[in-house]
Amino acid sequence: MVVAGQLAGMAERVLGSALPIGIRAWDGSVAGPQDGTVLVIRSRDALRRLVWSPNELGLARAYVSGELDVGCGWGSMIIHAAKHYGVHA
């Protein structure tokens, strides 16, 4: 089984429901919905950071090192505005 599928399976067992976000892993595998929020895990190191420090510290270390693709949503808003309202950005 590929990495994203394994991670999604573990997350769904913990949550007790279907995964609400997509996962894309360093091996190119994907799982869960890909048309909304997608967690991109770029390396094994990022996963290790998140597992060993499952809090803001692990997330921050993975983000700062470039191992994890986190955004605020402004890019999606601009893309939506450009497609539907003719905005140039």
N, C-alpha and C positions, 0 to 999 in steps of 0.2 A: 504494500500500500504506500502511496506517496505521502510526503510530509504534511501538506495542508489537510488532506483527508484524515490523517491520524489526529492532528490537532483539533479539527472540527469535531471528530468523534468524542475525544476526551472532553471538550468544552460542552458538548450537548449532554453528555452523561452528568457533568457537574451541574449544569443549568436545569436539566430535566426537561428541556424543550429544544426546538430547532434553533440553530445558530442565527441570530438576528443580523449579523454582518458577514461579509465575505472574508476569506483568508487567502492570501497569495504568499507562497513560501519561496525560499531561495532556490529551490530545485525546479521552479516553474510551475509547480502544481497549484491548483486552485480548489476551493471548497466554499460552500455557502453561496448566498446571493452576491453577484458581482455587479449589480446595477445600482448600488447605493454605496454605503460606507464599506471600505475594504481595508483590512489590516494587512500591510505588506511587511513581512518579516524577511529581511535581506540576508541574514546569516544565522548560523547556529549560535553564535555569540549573543545575538539579540534575544533569541529564545532562552538561552541560559540566564541572561540578565533578568528577564521577566519571571522565570521560574524561581530563581534563587532570591529575588527581591520583588515579590509580587505587590509592589506599592509604587508610590511616586518616584522613589529613588531608582528602582530598576527601570521604570519607564523613561525617566530622564536620562539615565546613563545610555540606554539603547538609542534614544533620540539624538543626543548630543554626539554620539559616535557615528551617526549616520546609518545605523543598522535597522531603524524603524521609521516609513514614508507617511507622520502625523500632520494634519492641517486644521485650519480654523473654519473652513467653509466658504471663505471669500471667493476663492477661485471658482467653485461650483456656482455661486451666485452670479458671478460675472458671465460665465458660460451660458447660464440660463437666460440672463438679461440680453445677451448678444443674440441668442437663437430666437427669442420670443419678442423682443422689443427693439431690435436693431441697434443696440448699444455698441459703441466702439470702445474697446479698452485694451 
